[in-house]
Amino acid sequence: MLITEDSAKLEISEEKKISRKLPVFYNPVMKLNRDVSVLLLNSIADIKMQIALPLAGSGIRGIRFLKELEPGKIENISFNDYKSIENIRQNLRLNGLLGDNIFFFSRDANLFLLESKGFDYIDIDPFGTPNPFLESSIVRLARDGILAVTATDTSALAGSSPTACLRKYWAKPLKNEFMHETGIRILIRKVQLVGAEFEKALIPIFSFSKDHYYRVFFRCEKGRQKVDKLLKYHKFLLYNPKTLDRKVSEHNFEKKYDYAGPLWTGNLWDKKLVGTMLKKCDDKNKKLYSLVSLINEECRVDSVGFYDLHQLAKVTGKPNPKIESVLKKGKVTRTHFLGWGVKIKCQKKIIF
Ligand SMILES: C[S@@+](CC[C@H](N)C(=O)[O-])C[C@H]1O[C@@H](n2cnc3c(N)ncnc32)[C@H](O)[C@@H]1O
């Protein structure tokens, strides 16, 4: 079956149900994930990038990069997939894209990465956890390069399977109103710990949670001191489920508080980059535009955790407030994590 996604044409299986058993994997739900990647790469100053797609699937992401990234951005692009490389080749041909700066590999992703000379942009987009591919990606990521990581195992990270989270991410999740933010912060810390082993500081520049997945883009800075500074932001988040009070702490115990972590307590976004992304974003792409606009508000507060207004009303015994009136109080923003959630710099009492 022939389909199109923005500039790209694609031959995919007729099978309706998306599963890892499909011979070639194309998931339309991930269009926003790809839209964000294109927009982000067009919003940074980097040019002549050597791009790696170790888990390329149908090739759709790379095809869109070749067609939609501004001229001069791509030096070369490598597609790798141990299952679908012939299909990727066909899809590139279908789009009139074959050239001596496009390379194809059909290896295990880790072998492909380790046997390469390195890349400026590596996109890890697996089924489930990115864990098996972190070390080889980070080893082969250039100084000042960008690592993009998707995780679809949100049930572990958001607290439905706390033991799985402990095993895979070495941190305790917390299933509450801001569980997806906690999950993304746990994922970030894990990626940073692997980076730390190789003296690479991986700084989140754009993060979001959507549907069944998390996505984080990291800028890599090399150096021991940079890594040491980053690790100081790995802390715990204490949470009192009765009063909804929460605080970042060096410790994981305080009377009446549950906790999540250790997790990343630094910024989730580079504000300047988000501003550029918003300026460059086509407002006809409604999903992308609304995500980037929301995050452009949210990154001004960028606090750890947020308040669910309905829950807050219950605890304080007051009627549900209108989010618009709450936003007028200043230093309060919406959050992309929850439609009726607000990020706030000051104490919750000020909201009502
Ligand atoms: C979620 S899909 C990738 C989707 C693609 N990045 C996109 O944007 O549409 C994951 C792909 O990784 C491939 N894959 C999984 N494990 C792999 C491994 N160890 N080495 C190479 N390819 C792998 C699968 O064949 C599958 O095509």
The ligand as a Tripos MOL2 file, in Angstrom:
@<TRIPOS>MOLECULE
LIG
   27    29     1     0     0
SMALL
NO_CHARGES

@<TRIPOS>ATOM
      1 C1         10.2710    1.3230   16.1670 C.3       1 LIG1
      2 S1         11.0040    0.7630   14.7080 S.3       1 LIG1
      3 C2         11.8160    2.1650   14.0330 C.3       1 LIG1
      4 C3         10.9120    3.2070   13.4870 C.3       1 LIG1
      5 C4         11.6020    4.2920   12.7090 C.3       1 LIG1
      6 N1         12.7190    4.8520   13.4360 N.3       1 LIG1
      7 C5         10.6090    5.3810   12.3050 C.2       1 LIG1
      8 O1         10.8430    6.5870   12.5740 O.co2     1 LIG1
      9 O2          9.5780    5.0320   11.7070 O.co2     1 LIG1
     10 C6         12.3410   -0.1800   15.2820 C.3       1 LIG1
     11 C7         13.1480   -0.8250   14.1780 C.3       1 LIG1
     12 O3         14.3430   -1.3030   14.7590 O.3       1 LIG1
     13 C8         14.7370   -2.5250   14.1370 C.3       1 LIG1
     14 N2         15.5770   -3.2040   15.1500 N.ar      1 LIG1
     15 C9         15.2150   -3.6320   16.3840 C.ar      1 LIG1
     16 N3         16.2890   -4.1160   17.0420 N.ar      1 LIG1
     17 C10        17.3640   -3.9580   16.2240 C.ar      1 LIG1
     18 C11        18.7570   -4.2390   16.3670 C.ar      1 LIG1
     19 N4         19.2330   -4.7950   17.4760 N.pl3     1 LIG1
     20 N5         19.5560   -3.9470   15.3310 N.ar      1 LIG1
     21 C12        19.0650   -3.4000   14.1800 C.ar      1 LIG1
     22 N6         17.7660   -3.1100   13.9860 N.ar      1 LIG1
     23 C13        16.9160   -3.3750   15.0000 C.ar      1 LIG1
     24 C14        13.4330   -3.2180   13.8170 C.3       1 LIG1
     25 O4         13.6060   -4.0930   12.7100 O.3       1 LIG1
     26 C15        12.4990   -2.0430   13.5030 C.3       1 LIG1
     27 O5         12.4330   -1.8000   12.1240 O.3       1 LIG1
@<TRIPOS>BOND
     1     1     2 1
     2     2     3 1
     3     2    10 1
     4     3     4 1
     5     4     5 1
     6     5     6 1
     7     5     7 1
     8     7     8 2
     9     7     9 1
    10    10    11 1
    11    11    12 1
    12    11    26 1
    13    12    13 1
    14    13    14 1
    15    13    24 1
    16    14    15 ar
    17    14    23 ar
    18    15    16 ar
    19    16    17 ar
    20    17    18 ar
    21    17    23 ar
    22    18    19 1
    23    18    20 ar
    24    20    21 ar
    25    21    22 ar
    26    22    23 ar
    27    24    25 1
    28    24    26 1
    29    26    27 1
@<TRIPOS>SUBSTRUCTURE
     1 LIG1         1 GROUP 0 **** ****
